[in-house]
Amino acid sequence: MFSNLITGKYTVDIEDKILFIEDLGFESPPGMISNYLYKCKQNGVFEKIKGLWIGNYEHESGIALEKIVMDTLESPNFPIIKTNNFGHGDFKTVIPIGTKARIDRNGIRLIENCIEE
């Protein structure tokens, strides 16, 4: 869905943001995911983001989403992390969209309170 929001009237602001992606393998085979990522690459998405968080993706081929990402990006200039706790899987975490965060090889850390007490 995200690849349809990178150009046009409903473009999403991705400048200096952490992009998180996941998908259902039975709906989107590896070739389709690769095409989506190339569309993002050709439209400058990966030149604007500060990091990439990869979530769930299981396909019967066994090809991992992180393999598809790395094949597409070749040598990204931002941190990439992989977890299985968001997406369509059984284990989910809350992602506070719009909250300031920092990403590095060790994970994502919130640098702003996102819960009102």
SVG drawing of the C-alpha trace seen along z (x, -y; Angstrom):
<svg xmlns="http://www.w3.org/2000/svg" viewBox="-4 -17 31 40">
<polyline fill="none" stroke="black" stroke-width="0.4" points="0.0,0.0 2.8,-2.4 4.3,-2.3 1.0,-3.9 1.5,-6.9 4.9,-8.1 3.8,-10.3 0.7,-12.3 -1.9,-14.1 -1.7,-11.9 2.0,-11.7 3.2,-10.8 5.9,-13.0 8.8,-10.6 11.6,-13.1 13.8,-12.2 11.3,-9.4 11.7,-5.7 9.9,-3.7 8.5,-0.4 7.4,2.3 5.8,5.7 3.5,7.8 1.6,11.0 3.5,13.5 0.4,15.2 -0.8,11.8 2.6,10.4 5.2,12.9 8.9,11.9 8.8,10.5 6.0,8.2 7.7,7.0 10.8,6.3 8.8,4.3 7.3,2.2 10.7,1.5 12.2,0.6 9.3,-1.9 10.2,-3.4 13.8,-3.5 13.2,-5.2 11.0,-7.8 13.7,-8.7 12.2,-7.2 15.4,-5.7 17.2,-9.0 14.8,-10.7 14.3,-8.2 16.5,-7.9 16.0,-4.2 14.1,-1.1 12.3,1.3 11.3,4.6 8.5,6.6 6.7,9.9 6.8,11.5 6.5,15.3 6.4,16.7 6.3,20.4 9.5,19.8 11.4,19.1 12.7,15.9 13.0,13.4 11.9,9.8 15.3,8.6 16.9,10.4 14.6,8.7 15.3,5.3 19.1,5.8 19.0,7.0 17.1,3.8 19.0,1.3 22.5,2.7 24.3,0.5 21.9,-1.7 23.1,-4.7 20.8,-4.3 20.2,-1.6 18.0,1.3 16.5,3.5 14.4,6.6 11.9,7.8 8.9,10.2 6.8,8.3 4.8,6.2 2.7,6.9 0.3,9.8 2.0,12.3 0.8,13.5 3.1,11.3 2.5,7.5 3.9,4.4 2.4,0.9 4.1,-1.5 3.5,-5.1 3.3,-6.8 4.4,-10.4 6.5,-10.0 10.2,-11.0 12.5,-8.0 16.0,-7.1 17.1,-4.0 20.4,-2.3 21.8,1.3 20.6,2.1 17.0,1.2 14.6,-1.7 14.4,-4.0 11.7,-6.5 13.1,-9.9 9.8,-11.5 7.0,-10.5 4.0,-9.1 1.8,-8.2 -0.2,-10.7 -0.2,-9.9"/>
</svg>
